């Protein structure tokens, strides 16, 4: 049997390089996160419409629910490098150069906010970003933009 003991650039023994997350794992994590967003949206509409038929309560509930989820996901991405979907799928985001958590700037602002803004103004950006998962290193445009990769979380 082959010895799988490595050392990193710092010479630390028994270093095991991160394993890239699979395309399926990443897809399922995104699907879970999307289902949560839809669930909160649906619940907000139900509660809001039961309270107020004019729609203002529904809009307020929807906005509050989605803002709370956005805040929670931003916190998780910053602190753990994971969304709820990534936690379920046992994958996480790390910086490509250091292997460390990218925190708020890289994991949330660059990967999510800047990526969303670009997708809002550049036609077909979202499609191209998604298709980049089929590159050899399984990194989408938002991964490259932020200098991150998604790996298996142990």
LUMKOL-619922 format. One record per residue (C-alpha): x, y, z; residue in one letter. Coordinates in steps of 0.2 Angstrom, whole numbers, plus 2048, in hexadecimal, padded with zeros to 3 digits. Layout:
# LUMKOL-619922
xx; yy; zz; aa
X; Y; Z; A
...
This chain:
# LUMKOL-619922
xx; yy; zz; aa
800; 800; 800; X
806; 811; 7FB; X
80B; 81D; 809; X
800; 82D; 808; X
809; 837; 814; X
80D; 849; 80D; X
816; 858; 813; X
810; 86A; 80F; X
81A; 879; 80B; X
81D; 87C; 81D; X
825; 86A; 81F; X
816; 864; 82A; X
816; 851; 829; X
806; 847; 826; X
7FF; 856; 81C; X
7F1; 84F; 810; X
7ED; 85B; 802; X
7DB; 860; 800; X
7D0; 856; 7F5; X
7C6; 85F; 7E8; X
7B3; 85E; 7EB; X
7AA; 855; 7DD; X
79E; 85D; 7D1; X
790; 854; 7D7; X
793; 859; 7E9; X
794; 86B; 7E4; X
784; 86A; 7DA; X
77B; 862; 7E8; X
781; 86F; 7F5; X
77B; 87D; 7E9; X
76A; 873; 7E7; X
768; 872; 7FA; X
76C; 885; 7FC; X
760; 889; 7EE; X
752; 87E; 7F6; X
755; 887; 807; X
753; 898; 7FE; X
743; 892; 7F5; X
73C; 88B; 806; X
73F; 89C; 80F; X
737; 8A5; 800; X
728; 89A; 800; X
726; 89A; 813; X
728; 8AD; 813; X
71A; 8AF; 806; X
70E; 8A4; 80F; X
711; 8AD; 820; X
710; 8BE; 818; X
701; 8BA; 80E; X
6F8; 8B3; 81D; X
6FB; 8C3; 827; X
6F8; 8D0; 819; X
6EF; 8CE; 809; X
6F6; 8DE; 802; X
707; 8D7; 7FF; X
712; 8E2; 80A; X
713; 8D5; 818; X
718; 8C8; 80C; X
725; 8D3; 804; X
72C; 8D7; 815; X
72C; 8C5; 81B; X
734; 8C0; 80B; X
742; 8CD; 80C; X
745; 8CA; 81E; X
746; 8B7; 81C; X
752; 8B8; 80D; X
75D; 8C6; 815; X
75E; 8BB; 825; X
763; 8AC; 81A; X
770; 8B7; 811; X
777; 8BC; 821; X
779; 8AB; 828; X
780; 8A4; 818; X
78D; 8B3; 818; X
791; 8AE; 829; X
794; 89C; 825; X
79E; 8A0; 816; X
7A9; 8AC; 820; X
7AB; 8A1; 82F; X
7AB; 88F; 828; X
7AD; 891; 815; X
79C; 888; 813; X
78A; 88B; 810; X
77D; 880; 817; X
77D; 876; 807; X
790; 874; 808; X
78F; 86E; 81A; X
782; 861; 816; X
78D; 85B; 807; X
79D; 85C; 812; X
7A7; 868; 806; X
7AE; 879; 80A; X
7B7; 888; 801; X
7C9; 88B; 804; X
7D6; 897; 7FC; X
7DF; 88F; 7EE; X
7F0; 896; 7F3; X
7EF; 893; 806; X
7E2; 885; 809; X
7DB; 890; 816; X
7C9; 897; 818; X
7C7; 8A6; 80D; X
7BC; 8AF; 819; X
7AF; 8BD; 815; X
7B9; 8C6; 807; X
7BD; 8B6; 7FC; X
7AF; 8AA; 801; X
7A1; 8B7; 802; X
7A5; 8C7; 7F9; X
7AF; 8C0; 7EA; X
7A7; 8AF; 7E8; X
795; 8B5; 7EB; X
792; 8C7; 7EA; X
79E; 8CC; 7DC; X
79A; 8BD; 7D2; X
787; 8C1; 7D4; X
78A; 8D3; 7CE; X
794; 8CD; 7BF; X
786; 8C0; 7BA; X
77A; 8CE; 7BB; X
782; 8D8; 7AD; X
78C; 8CC; 7A3; X
781; 8C1; 797; X
783; 8AE; 799; X
790; 8B1; 7A7; X
786; 8A5; 7B3; X
786; 898; 7A6; X
799; 899; 7A2; X
79C; 89A; 7B5; X
793; 88A; 7B8; X
79A; 881; 7A9; X
7AC; 885; 7B0; X
7A9; 877; 7BD; X
7AE; 86B; 7AF; X
7BF; 872; 7AE; X
7CD; 866; 7B4; X
7CF; 86F; 7C5; X
7BC; 870; 7C7; X
7BD; 883; 7CA; X
7AF; 88E; 7C4; X
7B2; 8A1; 7C0; X
7AD; 8A6; 7D1; X
7BA; 89A; 7D8; X
7C7; 8A2; 7CD; X
7C1; 8B3; 7D1; X
7C3; 8B0; 7E4; X
7D3; 8A5; 7E3; X
7C9; 897; 7EB; X
7C5; 885; 7E9; X
7B8; 879; 7F0; X
7BF; 86A; 7F9; X
7B8; 85B; 804; X
7B7; 861; 816; X
7BD; 854; 822; X
